[in-house]
């Protein structure tokens, strides 16, 4: 069984650490005394948000384990703060890339996974999103490729090469 391991990009993690540190320190030096309650709450949330960015980037910098492993039979997505997610290739129909853009500039890239079966116990967000966007019904997982040390197109080609044998088996079983 051949495994491909993908690790976090240390350069992107370091950039995240620097940006989060600058904003956290900058926001903490602001004078909250003459501001109204709404501004104080927003600035406090900003400090908290960027503080979590510092913690997350430090966790990525010291991490020695992969964030993503692709085997012949499954994908293992290792989350920094949660249990890993296992996606079996025989349950996957399709992979595709979604780029998030702001003013024409790509800000993030995701590989979405369309599964054979929908979620068994969908939460409220899943129910609302499939009602508003019915074309998203089969999407159960997405892999953010920005923090990985790999290009999204290269990873997409690897993943698609893994589901082709399963799709050929399904086609043979249908006929």
GUFIFI-763242 format. One record per residue: residue in one letter; x, y, z of N, C-alpha, C, O, CB in turn. Coordinates in nm, 2 decimals. Glycine has a CB too. Layout:
! residues N
<'A' <X Y Z> <X Y Z> <X Y Z> <X Y Z> <X Y Z>>;
...
END
This chain:
! residues 175
<'X' <0.09 -0.12 0.00> <0.00 0.00 0.00> <0.09 0.12 0.00> <0.18 0.14 0.09> <-0.10 0.00 0.12>>;
<'X' <0.07 0.21 -0.10> <0.15 0.33 -0.11> <0.08 0.44 -0.04> <-0.04 0.47 -0.07> <0.18 0.36 -0.26>>;
<'X' <0.14 0.51 0.05> <0.09 0.63 0.12> <0.16 0.76 0.08> <0.28 0.76 0.06> <0.09 0.61 0.27>>;
<'X' <0.08 0.86 0.06> <0.13 0.99 0.04> <0.09 1.08 0.16> <-0.02 1.09 0.19> <0.07 1.06 -0.10>>;
<'X' <0.20 1.14 0.22> <0.18 1.22 0.34> <0.20 1.37 0.30> <0.29 1.40 0.22> <0.27 1.18 0.45>>;
<'X' <0.11 1.45 0.34> <0.12 1.60 0.32> <0.13 1.67 0.45> <0.04 1.65 0.54> <0.00 1.65 0.23>>;
<'X' <0.23 1.75 0.46> <0.25 1.82 0.59> <0.22 1.97 0.58> <0.19 2.02 0.47> <0.40 1.81 0.63>>;
<'X' <0.21 2.04 0.69> <0.18 2.18 0.69> <0.29 2.26 0.63> <0.41 2.22 0.64> <0.14 2.23 0.83>>;
<'X' <0.26 2.37 0.57> <0.36 2.46 0.51> <0.41 2.55 0.63> <0.34 2.63 0.68> <0.30 2.55 0.40>>;
<'X' <0.54 2.53 0.66> <0.60 2.60 0.77> <0.61 2.75 0.74> <0.60 2.84 0.83> <0.74 2.55 0.80>>;
<'X' <0.63 2.79 0.61> <0.64 2.93 0.57> <0.50 3.00 0.60> <0.50 3.11 0.65> <0.68 2.95 0.43>>;
<'X' <0.39 2.94 0.55> <0.26 2.99 0.57> <0.23 3.00 0.72> <0.16 3.09 0.76> <0.16 2.91 0.49>>;
<'X' <0.27 2.90 0.80> <0.24 2.90 0.94> <0.32 3.02 1.01> <0.27 3.08 1.10> <0.28 2.77 1.00>>;
<'X' <0.44 3.04 0.96> <0.52 3.15 1.02> <0.46 3.29 0.98> <0.46 3.38 1.06> <0.66 3.14 0.97>>;
<'X' <0.41 3.30 0.86> <0.34 3.42 0.82> <0.22 3.45 0.90> <0.19 3.56 0.94> <0.31 3.42 0.67>>;
<'X' <0.14 3.34 0.92> <0.02 3.35 1.01> <0.06 3.39 1.15> <-0.01 3.47 1.21> <-0.05 3.22 1.01>>;
<'X' <0.17 3.34 1.20> <0.21 3.38 1.34> <0.25 3.52 1.34> <0.21 3.59 1.44> <0.33 3.29 1.38>>;
<'X' <0.32 3.57 1.24> <0.36 3.71 1.24> <0.24 3.80 1.23> <0.23 3.90 1.31> <0.46 3.74 1.13>>;
<'X' <0.15 3.78 1.14> <0.03 3.86 1.12> <-0.05 3.86 1.25> <-0.10 3.97 1.29> <-0.05 3.81 1.00>>;
<'X' <-0.08 3.74 1.30> <-0.16 3.73 1.42> <-0.10 3.81 1.54> <-0.16 3.87 1.62> <-0.19 3.59 1.46>>;
<'X' <0.04 3.80 1.55> <0.11 3.86 1.66> <0.10 4.01 1.65> <0.08 4.09 1.75> <0.25 3.82 1.67>>;
<'X' <0.12 4.06 1.53> <0.12 4.21 1.50> <-0.02 4.26 1.54> <-0.03 4.37 1.60> <0.15 4.24 1.36>>;
<'X' <-0.13 4.20 1.49> <-0.26 4.25 1.52> <-0.30 4.23 1.67> <-0.37 4.32 1.72> <-0.36 4.17 1.43>>;
<'X' <-0.26 4.13 1.73> <-0.29 4.11 1.87> <-0.22 4.22 1.96> <-0.28 4.28 2.04> <-0.25 3.97 1.92>>;
<'X' <-0.09 4.24 1.93> <-0.02 4.34 2.00> <-0.07 4.48 1.97> <-0.09 4.56 2.06> <0.13 4.33 1.97>>;
<'X' <-0.10 4.50 1.84> <-0.16 4.64 1.81> <-0.29 4.66 1.87> <-0.32 4.77 1.92> <-0.17 4.64 1.66>>;
<'X' <-0.38 4.56 1.87> <-0.51 4.58 1.93> <-0.51 4.60 2.08> <-0.59 4.66 2.15> <-0.61 4.47 1.89>>;
<'X' <-0.41 4.53 2.14> <-0.40 4.53 2.29> <-0.35 4.67 2.34> <-0.37 4.71 2.45> <-0.31 4.42 2.34>>;
<'X' <-0.28 4.74 2.25> <-0.23 4.88 2.29> <-0.33 4.99 2.27> <-0.30 5.10 2.31> <-0.10 4.91 2.21>>;
<'X' <-0.44 4.96 2.21> <-0.55 5.06 2.20> <-0.61 5.10 2.33> <-0.62 5.02 2.42> <-0.66 5.01 2.10>>;
<'X' <-0.64 5.22 2.34> <-0.70 5.27 2.47> <-0.86 5.25 2.46> <-0.92 5.31 2.38> <-0.67 5.43 2.49>>;
<'X' <-0.90 5.16 2.55> <-1.05 5.13 2.55> <-1.13 5.22 2.64> <-1.25 5.22 2.64> <-1.06 4.99 2.60>>;
<'X' <-1.07 5.31 2.71> <-1.13 5.40 2.81> <-1.25 5.48 2.76> <-1.35 5.49 2.82> <-1.04 5.48 2.88>>;
<'X' <-1.23 5.55 2.65> <-1.33 5.64 2.60> <-1.42 5.59 2.49> <-1.49 5.66 2.42> <-1.27 5.77 2.56>>;
<'X' <-1.42 5.46 2.47> <-1.50 5.40 2.36> <-1.63 5.35 2.42> <-1.64 5.33 2.54> <-1.42 5.28 2.30>>;
<'X' <-1.73 5.34 2.33> <-1.86 5.28 2.38> <-1.85 5.13 2.39> <-1.75 5.07 2.34> <-1.98 5.33 2.29>>;
<'X' <-1.95 5.07 2.45> <-1.95 4.93 2.48> <-1.93 4.84 2.35> <-1.86 4.74 2.35> <-2.08 4.89 2.55>>;
<'X' <-2.00 4.88 2.24> <-1.99 4.80 2.12> <-1.85 4.80 2.06> <-1.81 4.69 2.03> <-2.09 4.87 2.01>>;
<'X' <-1.78 4.91 2.06> <-1.64 4.91 2.01> <-1.55 4.82 2.10> <-1.46 4.75 2.05> <-1.59 5.05 2.01>>;
<'X' <-1.57 4.83 2.24> <-1.49 4.75 2.33> <-1.51 4.60 2.30> <-1.42 4.52 2.31> <-1.53 4.79 2.47>>;
<'X' <-1.64 4.56 2.28> <-1.67 4.42 2.25> <-1.61 4.38 2.12> <-1.55 4.27 2.12> <-1.82 4.40 2.25>>;
<'X' <-1.62 4.46 2.02> <-1.56 4.42 1.89> <-1.40 4.41 1.90> <-1.35 4.32 1.85> <-1.60 4.52 1.78>>;
<'X' <-1.34 4.51 1.97> <-1.19 4.50 1.98> <-1.15 4.38 2.07> <-1.05 4.32 2.04> <-1.14 4.63 2.04>>;
<'X' <-1.23 4.35 2.17> <-1.20 4.23 2.25> <-1.21 4.10 2.17> <-1.13 4.01 2.19> <-1.29 4.23 2.38>>;
<'X' <-1.31 4.09 2.09> <-1.33 3.98 2.00> <-1.21 3.97 1.90> <-1.17 3.86 1.87> <-1.46 3.98 1.93>>;
<'X' <-1.17 4.08 1.85> <-1.05 4.09 1.76> <-0.93 4.03 1.83> <-0.85 3.96 1.77> <-1.03 4.22 1.71>>;
<'X' <-0.90 4.08 1.95> <-0.79 4.03 2.02> <-0.79 3.88 2.05> <-0.70 3.81 2.03> <-0.77 4.10 2.16>>;
<'X' <-0.91 3.83 2.08> <-0.93 3.69 2.11> <-0.91 3.61 1.98> <-0.84 3.51 1.98> <-1.07 3.66 2.16>>;
<'X' <-0.97 3.66 1.87> <-0.95 3.59 1.74> <-0.81 3.58 1.70> <-0.76 3.47 1.66> <-1.03 3.67 1.63>>;
<'X' <-0.73 3.69 1.70> <-0.59 3.69 1.66> <-0.51 3.61 1.76> <-0.40 3.56 1.72> <-0.54 3.83 1.65>>;
<'X' <-0.55 3.60 1.89> <-0.48 3.52 1.99> <-0.49 3.37 1.95> <-0.39 3.30 1.96> <-0.53 3.54 2.13>>;
<'X' <-0.61 3.33 1.91> <-0.62 3.19 1.86> <-0.54 3.17 1.74> <-0.49 3.06 1.72> <-0.77 3.16 1.83>>;
<'X' <-0.52 3.27 1.65> <-0.43 3.26 1.53> <-0.29 3.23 1.58> <-0.22 3.15 1.51> <-0.44 3.38 1.45>>;
<'X' <-0.25 3.30 1.68> <-0.11 3.27 1.73> <-0.10 3.13 1.78> <0.00 3.06 1.75> <-0.08 3.37 1.85>>;
<'X' <-0.19 3.08 1.86> <-0.19 2.94 1.91> <-0.19 2.84 1.80> <-0.11 2.75 1.80> <-0.31 2.92 2.01>>;
<'X' <-0.28 2.86 1.70> <-0.29 2.77 1.59> <-0.16 2.76 1.50> <-0.12 2.66 1.47> <-0.41 2.81 1.50>>;
<'X' <-0.11 2.88 1.48> <0.02 2.88 1.40> <0.13 2.82 1.47> <0.22 2.75 1.41> <0.05 3.03 1.36>>;
<'X' <0.14 2.83 1.60> <0.25 2.77 1.68> <0.23 2.62 1.68> <0.32 2.54 1.66> <0.24 2.82 1.83>>;
<'X' <0.10 2.57 1.69> <0.07 2.43 1.68> <0.11 2.37 1.54> <0.17 2.26 1.53> <-0.08 2.40 1.70>>;
<'X' <0.09 2.45 1.43> <0.13 2.40 1.30> <0.28 2.40 1.29> <0.34 2.32 1.22> <0.07 2.49 1.20>>;
<'X' <0.35 2.50 1.35> <0.50 2.51 1.34> <0.57 2.39 1.41> <0.67 2.34 1.36> <0.55 2.64 1.39>>;
<'X' <0.51 2.35 1.52> <0.58 2.24 1.60> <0.53 2.11 1.56> <0.58 2.01 1.61> <0.56 2.27 1.74>>;
<'X' <0.43 2.10 1.47> <0.37 1.97 1.44> <0.47 1.89 1.34> <0.52 1.95 1.25> <0.24 1.99 1.36>>;
<'X' <0.49 1.77 1.38> <0.58 1.68 1.30> <0.50 1.57 1.22> <0.55 1.51 1.13> <0.68 1.61 1.38>>;
<'X' <0.37 1.56 1.25> <0.29 1.46 1.19> <0.22 1.52 1.07> <0.21 1.64 1.06> <0.18 1.41 1.29>>;
<'X' <0.18 1.44 0.97> <0.11 1.50 0.85> <-0.02 1.55 0.88> <-0.09 1.51 0.98> <0.11 1.39 0.74>>;
<'X' <-0.07 1.64 0.80> <-0.21 1.69 0.81> <-0.30 1.61 0.72> <-0.42 1.61 0.74> <-0.21 1.84 0.77>>;
<'X' <-0.25 1.54 0.62> <-0.33 1.47 0.52> <-0.25 1.35 0.48> <-0.13 1.36 0.45> <-0.37 1.56 0.40>>;
<'X' <-0.31 1.23 0.48> <-0.25 1.11 0.42> <-0.35 1.05 0.32> <-0.47 1.03 0.35> <-0.22 1.01 0.54>>;
<'X' <-0.29 1.02 0.21> <-0.37 0.95 0.10> <-0.32 0.81 0.08> <-0.20 0.79 0.04> <-0.37 1.03 -0.03>>;
<'X' <-0.40 0.71 0.11> <-0.36 0.57 0.08> <-0.44 0.52 -0.04> <-0.50 0.60 -0.11> <-0.39 0.48 0.21>>;
<'X' <-0.42 0.39 -0.07> <-0.50 0.33 -0.18> <-0.65 0.32 -0.16> <-0.72 0.33 -0.25> <-0.44 0.20 -0.21>>;
<'X' <-0.69 0.31 -0.03> <-0.83 0.29 0.00> <-0.90 0.41 0.07> <-1.02 0.42 0.06> <-0.84 0.18 0.09>>;
<'X' <-0.82 0.51 0.13> <-0.89 0.61 0.20> <-0.80 0.74 0.21> <-0.68 0.74 0.18> <-0.93 0.57 0.34>>;
<'X' <-0.86 0.85 0.25> <-0.80 0.97 0.28> <-0.81 0.99 0.43> <-0.92 0.97 0.49> <-0.86 1.09 0.20>>;
<'X' <-0.70 1.03 0.50> <-0.71 1.06 0.64> <-0.67 1.20 0.66> <-0.56 1.24 0.63> <-0.61 0.96 0.72>>;
<'X' <-0.77 1.28 0.71> <-0.75 1.42 0.73> <-0.73 1.44 0.88> <-0.82 1.42 0.96> <-0.87 1.51 0.68>>;
<'X' <-0.60 1.48 0.92> <-0.57 1.50 1.06> <-0.60 1.64 1.09> <-0.54 1.74 1.03> <-0.42 1.46 1.09>>;
<'X' <-0.68 1.67 1.19> <-0.71 1.80 1.23> <-0.62 1.83 1.35> <-0.58 1.74 1.43> <-0.86 1.82 1.28>>;
<'X' <-0.58 1.96 1.37> <-0.49 1.99 1.47> <-0.55 1.97 1.61> <-0.48 1.93 1.70> <-0.45 2.14 1.46>>;
<'X' <-0.68 2.01 1.63> <-0.74 2.00 1.76> <-0.85 1.90 1.77> <-0.91 1.89 1.88> <-0.79 2.13 1.79>>;
<'X' <-0.87 1.81 1.67> <-0.98 1.71 1.68> <-0.93 1.58 1.63> <-0.81 1.56 1.59> <-1.10 1.76 1.59>>;
<'X' <-1.02 1.48 1.64> <-0.98 1.35 1.59> <-0.97 1.35 1.44> <-1.03 1.43 1.37> <-1.09 1.24 1.64>>;
<'X' <-0.90 1.26 1.38> <-0.89 1.25 1.23> <-1.02 1.21 1.17> <-1.10 1.14 1.23> <-0.78 1.16 1.19>>;
<'X' <-1.03 1.25 1.04> <-1.15 1.22 0.96> <-1.10 1.12 0.85> <-1.00 1.14 0.79> <-1.21 1.34 0.89>>;
<'X' <-1.18 1.01 0.84> <-1.15 0.91 0.74> <-1.25 0.91 0.63> <-1.37 0.91 0.65> <-1.14 0.76 0.81>>;
<'X' <-1.20 0.92 0.50> <-1.29 0.93 0.39> <-1.25 0.81 0.30> <-1.14 0.81 0.24> <-1.28 1.06 0.31>>;
<'X' <-1.34 0.71 0.28> <-1.31 0.60 0.20> <-1.33 0.63 0.05> <-1.44 0.69 0.02> <-1.39 0.47 0.24>>;
<'X' <-1.24 0.59 -0.04> <-1.26 0.62 -0.18> <-1.38 0.55 -0.24> <-1.43 0.60 -0.34> <-1.13 0.58 -0.25>>;
<'X' <-1.42 0.43 -0.19> <-1.53 0.36 -0.25> <-1.67 0.43 -0.22> <-1.77 0.40 -0.28> <-1.54 0.22 -0.20>>;
<'X' <-1.66 0.53 -0.13> <-1.78 0.61 -0.10> <-1.79 0.75 -0.17> <-1.88 0.82 -0.16> <-1.80 0.63 0.05>>;
<'X' <-1.68 0.78 -0.25> <-1.66 0.91 -0.31> <-1.71 0.90 -0.46> <-1.68 0.80 -0.53> <-1.52 0.96 -0.30>>;
<'X' <-1.79 1.00 -0.50> <-1.82 1.01 -0.64> <-1.73 1.10 -0.72> <-1.68 1.07 -0.83> <-1.97 1.06 -0.65>>;
<'X' <-1.69 1.21 -0.66> <-1.62 1.32 -0.73> <-1.54 1.41 -0.63> <-1.59 1.43 -0.52> <-1.71 1.40 -0.82>>;
<'X' <-1.43 1.46 -0.68> <-1.35 1.56 -0.61> <-1.35 1.68 -0.71> <-1.34 1.67 -0.83> <-1.21 1.52 -0.57>>;
<'X' <-1.36 1.80 -0.65> <-1.35 1.92 -0.73> <-1.29 2.04 -0.65> <-1.30 2.03 -0.52> <-1.48 1.96 -0.80>>;
<'X' <-1.23 2.14 -0.71> <-1.17 2.25 -0.64> <-1.26 2.37 -0.64> <-1.33 2.40 -0.74> <-1.04 2.29 -0.71>>;
<'X' <-1.27 2.44 -0.53> <-1.34 2.56 -0.51> <-1.23 2.67 -0.46> <-1.16 2.64 -0.37> <-1.46 2.55 -0.41>>;
<'X' <-1.22 2.78 -0.54> <-1.14 2.89 -0.49> <-1.22 3.00 -0.44> <-1.32 3.04 -0.50> <-1.05 2.94 -0.61>>;
<'X' <-1.18 3.05 -0.32> <-1.25 3.16 -0.26> <-1.17 3.29 -0.31> <-1.05 3.29 -0.30> <-1.26 3.15 -0.10>>;
<'X' <-1.24 3.39 -0.35> <-1.18 3.51 -0.40> <-1.24 3.63 -0.34> <-1.36 3.64 -0.31> <-1.19 3.52 -0.56>>;
<'X' <-1.15 3.73 -0.33> <-1.20 3.86 -0.28> <-1.14 3.97 -0.37> <-1.02 3.98 -0.38> <-1.15 3.89 -0.13>>;
<'X' <-1.22 4.04 -0.44> <-1.18 4.14 -0.54> <-1.09 4.08 -0.65> <-1.00 4.14 -0.69> <-1.11 4.26 -0.47>>;
<'X' <-1.12 3.96 -0.69> <-1.04 3.89 -0.79> <-0.92 3.82 -0.74> <-0.85 3.76 -0.82> <-1.01 3.99 -0.89>>;
<'X' <-0.88 3.84 -0.62> <-0.76 3.78 -0.56> <-0.80 3.65 -0.49> <-0.88 3.65 -0.40> <-0.68 3.88 -0.47>>;
<'X' <-0.73 3.54 -0.52> <-0.76 3.41 -0.46> <-0.71 3.42 -0.31> <-0.60 3.45 -0.28> <-0.69 3.29 -0.53>>;
<'X' <-0.81 3.39 -0.22> <-0.77 3.39 -0.08> <-0.76 3.25 -0.02> <-0.68 3.24 0.07> <-0.88 3.47 0.00>>;
<'X' <-0.83 3.16 -0.07> <-0.82 3.02 -0.02> <-0.87 2.92 -0.13> <-0.94 2.96 -0.22> <-0.90 3.00 0.11>>;
<'X' <-0.83 2.80 -0.11> <-0.86 2.69 -0.20> <-0.90 2.57 -0.13> <-0.84 2.53 -0.03> <-0.74 2.66 -0.30>>;
<'X' <-1.01 2.51 -0.17> <-1.06 2.39 -0.11> <-1.08 2.28 -0.21> <-1.12 2.31 -0.33> <-1.20 2.42 -0.03>>;
<'X' <-1.06 2.15 -0.17> <-1.11 2.04 -0.25> <-1.23 1.98 -0.18> <-1.22 1.93 -0.07> <-0.99 1.93 -0.26>>;
<'X' <-1.34 1.99 -0.25> <-1.47 1.94 -0.20> <-1.49 1.79 -0.24> <-1.44 1.75 -0.35> <-1.59 2.02 -0.25>>;
<'X' <-1.55 1.72 -0.16> <-1.57 1.57 -0.18> <-1.72 1.55 -0.18> <-1.80 1.58 -0.09> <-1.51 1.49 -0.06>>;
<'X' <-1.77 1.49 -0.30> <-1.91 1.45 -0.31> <-1.92 1.30 -0.29> <-1.85 1.22 -0.35> <-1.96 1.49 -0.46>>;
<'X' <-2.00 1.27 -0.19> <-2.01 1.13 -0.15> <-2.14 1.06 -0.21> <-2.23 1.13 -0.26> <-2.02 1.12 0.01>>;
<'X' <-2.13 0.93 -0.21> <-2.25 0.85 -0.25> <-2.37 0.87 -0.17> <-2.48 0.89 -0.22> <-2.21 0.70 -0.25>>;
<'X' <-2.36 0.87 -0.04> <-2.47 0.88 0.06> <-2.46 1.02 0.13> <-2.35 1.06 0.17> <-2.47 0.77 0.16>>;
<'X' <-2.57 1.08 0.15> <-2.57 1.21 0.23> <-2.54 1.17 0.38> <-2.55 1.05 0.42> <-2.70 1.28 0.22>>;
<'X' <-2.52 1.27 0.46> <-2.50 1.25 0.60> <-2.62 1.18 0.66> <-2.74 1.20 0.63> <-2.48 1.38 0.68>>;
<'X' <-2.59 1.09 0.76> <-2.70 1.02 0.83> <-2.78 1.11 0.92> <-2.90 1.10 0.93> <-2.65 0.90 0.90>>;
<'X' <-2.71 1.20 1.00> <-2.77 1.29 1.09> <-2.73 1.43 1.06> <-2.64 1.49 1.12> <-2.73 1.25 1.24>>;
<'X' <-2.79 1.49 0.96> <-2.75 1.63 0.92> <-2.79 1.73 1.03> <-2.89 1.72 1.10> <-2.82 1.67 0.79>>;
<'X' <-2.70 1.83 1.05> <-2.73 1.93 1.15> <-2.81 2.04 1.08> <-2.84 2.04 0.97> <-2.60 1.99 1.21>>;
<'X' <-2.84 2.15 1.16> <-2.93 2.25 1.11> <-2.86 2.33 0.99> <-2.92 2.36 0.90> <-2.96 2.35 1.22>>;
<'X' <-2.73 2.35 1.00> <-2.66 2.42 0.89> <-2.66 2.34 0.77> <-2.68 2.39 0.66> <-2.51 2.44 0.93>>;
<'X' <-2.65 2.20 0.77> <-2.66 2.12 0.66> <-2.80 2.13 0.59> <-2.81 2.13 0.47> <-2.62 1.97 0.69>>;
<'X' <-2.90 2.12 0.68> <-3.04 2.13 0.63> <-3.07 2.26 0.56> <-3.13 2.27 0.45> <-3.14 2.11 0.74>>;
<'X' <-3.02 2.37 0.62> <-3.04 2.51 0.56> <-2.96 2.52 0.43> <-3.02 2.57 0.33> <-3.00 2.62 0.66>>;
<'X' <-2.83 2.48 0.43> <-2.75 2.49 0.31> <-2.80 2.41 0.19> <-2.80 2.45 0.08> <-2.61 2.46 0.34>>;
<'X' <-2.85 2.29 0.22> <-2.91 2.21 0.11> <-3.04 2.26 0.06> <-3.08 2.23 -0.05> <-2.92 2.06 0.15>>;
<'X' <-3.11 2.33 0.14> <-3.24 2.39 0.10> <-3.21 2.51 0.01> <-3.28 2.53 -0.09> <-3.32 2.43 0.22>>;
<'X' <-3.12 2.59 0.05> <-3.08 2.71 -0.02> <-3.00 2.68 -0.15> <-3.03 2.73 -0.26> <-3.00 2.81 0.06>>;
<'X' <-2.91 2.58 -0.14> <-2.82 2.54 -0.25> <-2.84 2.39 -0.27> <-2.76 2.31 -0.21> <-2.67 2.58 -0.23>>;
<'X' <-2.94 2.34 -0.34> <-2.96 2.20 -0.36> <-2.85 2.13 -0.43> <-2.83 2.01 -0.41> <-3.09 2.17 -0.43>>;
<'X' <-2.76 2.20 -0.50> <-2.65 2.13 -0.57> <-2.54 2.09 -0.48> <-2.45 2.01 -0.51> <-2.60 2.23 -0.68>>;
<'X' <-2.55 2.14 -0.35> <-2.45 2.10 -0.25> <-2.49 1.98 -0.17> <-2.42 1.95 -0.07> <-2.42 2.22 -0.16>>;
<'X' <-2.59 1.91 -0.21> <-2.65 1.80 -0.13> <-2.55 1.69 -0.10> <-2.55 1.64 0.01> <-2.77 1.74 -0.20>>;
<'X' <-2.47 1.65 -0.19> <-2.37 1.54 -0.17> <-2.24 1.58 -0.11> <-2.16 1.49 -0.07> <-2.35 1.47 -0.30>>;
<'X' <-2.21 1.70 -0.10> <-2.08 1.75 -0.04> <-2.09 1.72 0.11> <-2.17 1.78 0.18> <-2.05 1.90 -0.08>>;
<'X' <-2.00 1.64 0.15> <-1.99 1.61 0.30> <-1.86 1.66 0.36> <-1.86 1.69 0.48> <-2.01 1.47 0.32>>;
<'X' <-1.75 1.67 0.28> <-1.62 1.71 0.33> <-1.56 1.81 0.24> <-1.59 1.81 0.12> <-1.53 1.58 0.35>>;
<'X' <-1.47 1.89 0.29> <-1.38 1.97 0.21> <-1.24 1.97 0.28> <-1.23 1.97 0.40> <-1.44 2.12 0.20>>;
<'X' <-1.14 1.98 0.19> <-1.00 1.98 0.24> <-0.94 2.11 0.20> <-0.93 2.14 0.08> <-0.92 1.86 0.17>>;
<'X' <-0.90 2.19 0.30> <-0.84 2.32 0.27> <-0.69 2.29 0.23> <-0.62 2.24 0.31> <-0.85 2.41 0.39>>;
<'X' <-0.65 2.33 0.11> <-0.52 2.30 0.06> <-0.42 2.42 0.09> <-0.30 2.40 0.06> <-0.53 2.27 -0.08>>;
<'X' <-0.47 2.53 0.14> <-0.38 2.64 0.16> <-0.27 2.62 0.26> <-0.15 2.66 0.24> <-0.45 2.77 0.20>>;
<'X' <-0.30 2.55 0.37> <-0.20 2.53 0.47> <-0.12 2.41 0.45> <-0.01 2.39 0.51> <-0.28 2.51 0.61>>;
<'X' <-0.16 2.32 0.35> <-0.08 2.21 0.31> <0.04 2.25 0.22> <0.03 2.35 0.15> <-0.16 2.10 0.24>>;
<'X' <0.14 2.17 0.22> <0.26 2.20 0.14> <0.24 2.13 0.00> <0.33 2.05 -0.03> <0.39 2.16 0.21>>;
<'X' <0.13 2.16 -0.07> <0.11 2.10 -0.20> <0.01 2.19 -0.27> <-0.07 2.26 -0.22> <0.04 1.96 -0.18>>;
<'X' <0.02 2.19 -0.41> <-0.07 2.26 -0.49> <-0.20 2.19 -0.50> <-0.20 2.06 -0.50> <-0.01 2.28 -0.63>>;
<'X' <-0.31 2.26 -0.51> <-0.44 2.20 -0.51> <-0.46 2.11 -0.63> <-0.52 2.01 -0.62> <-0.55 2.31 -0.51>>;
<'X' <-0.41 2.15 -0.75> <-0.43 2.07 -0.87> <-0.35 1.94 -0.86> <-0.40 1.84 -0.91> <-0.38 2.15 -0.99>>;
<'X' <-0.24 1.94 -0.80> <-0.16 1.82 -0.79> <-0.23 1.72 -0.70> <-0.24 1.60 -0.73> <-0.02 1.85 -0.73>>;
<'X' <-0.28 1.77 -0.59> <-0.36 1.69 -0.49> <-0.49 1.64 -0.56> <-0.53 1.52 -0.54> <-0.39 1.77 -0.36>>;
<'X' <-0.56 1.72 -0.63> <-0.68 1.68 -0.70> <-0.65 1.57 -0.80> <-0.73 1.47 -0.81> <-0.74 1.80 -0.77>>;
<'X' <-0.54 1.57 -0.88> <-0.51 1.47 -0.97> <-0.48 1.34 -0.90> <-0.53 1.23 -0.94> <-0.39 1.51 -1.05>>;
<'X' <-0.41 1.34 -0.78> <-0.38 1.22 -0.70> <-0.51 1.16 -0.65> <-0.53 1.04 -0.66> <-0.29 1.26 -0.59>>;
<'X' <-0.60 1.25 -0.60> <-0.73 1.20 -0.54> <-0.82 1.14 -0.65> <-0.88 1.03 -0.64> <-0.81 1.31 -0.47>>;
<'X' <-0.82 1.20 -0.77> <-0.91 1.15 -0.88> <-0.85 1.02 -0.93> <-0.93 0.93 -0.98> <-0.91 1.25 -0.99>>;
<'X' <-0.72 1.00 -0.93> <-0.66 0.88 -0.97> <-0.70 0.76 -0.88> <-0.70 0.65 -0.92> <-0.51 0.89 -0.99>>;
<'X' <-0.72 0.79 -0.76> <-0.76 0.69 -0.66> <-0.91 0.65 -0.67> <-0.94 0.53 -0.64> <-0.73 0.74 -0.52>>;
<'X' <-1.00 0.74 -0.71> <-1.14 0.70 -0.72> <-1.17 0.63 -0.85> <-1.28 0.57 -0.87> <-1.23 0.82 -0.70>>;
<'X' <-1.08 0.64 -0.95> <-1.11 0.58 -1.08> <-1.13 0.43 -1.08> <-1.23 0.38 -1.14> <-1.01 0.61 -1.18>>;
<'X' <-1.05 0.36 -1.01> <-1.07 0.21 -1.00> <-1.21 0.18 -0.94> <-1.27 0.08 -0.98> <-0.96 0.14 -0.92>>;
<'X' <-1.25 0.25 -0.84> <-1.38 0.23 -0.77> <-1.49 0.26 -0.87> <-1.59 0.19 -0.87> <-1.39 0.30 -0.64>>;
<'X' <-1.48 0.37 -0.94> <-1.58 0.41 -1.03> <-1.59 0.31 -1.15> <-1.70 0.28 -1.20> <-1.56 0.55 -1.09>>;
<'X' <-1.48 0.25 -1.19> <-1.49 0.15 -1.29> <-1.55 0.02 -1.24> <-1.63 -0.05 -1.31> <-1.35 0.11 -1.34>>;
<'X' <-1.53 -0.02 -1.12> <-1.60 -0.13 -1.06> <-1.75 -0.11 -1.05> <-1.82 -0.20 -1.07> <-1.54 -0.16 -0.92>>;
<'X' <-1.79 0.01 -1.01> <-1.93 0.04 -1.00> <-1.99 0.03 -1.14> <-2.11 -0.01 -1.15> <-1.95 0.18 -0.95>>;
<'X' <-1.92 0.08 -1.24> <-1.98 0.07 -1.38> <-2.00 -0.07 -1.42> <-2.09 -0.11 -1.49> <-1.89 0.15 -1.48>>;
<'X' <-1.90 -0.16 -1.39> <-1.91 -0.30 -1.42> <-2.03 -0.37 -1.35> <-2.10 -0.45 -1.41> <-1.78 -0.37 -1.39>>;
<'X' <-2.05 -0.33 -1.23> <-2.16 -0.39 -1.15> <-2.30 -0.34 -1.20> <-2.40 -0.41 -1.18> <-2.14 -0.35 -1.00>>;
<'X' <-2.30 -0.23 -1.26> <-2.43 -0.18 -1.31> <-2.47 -0.25 -1.44> <-2.59 -0.26 -1.47> <-2.42 -0.02 -1.34>>;
<'X' <-2.37 -0.30 -1.51> <-2.41 -0.36 -1.64> <-2.42 -0.51 -1.63> <-2.44 -0.58 -1.72> <-2.31 -0.33 -1.75>>;
END
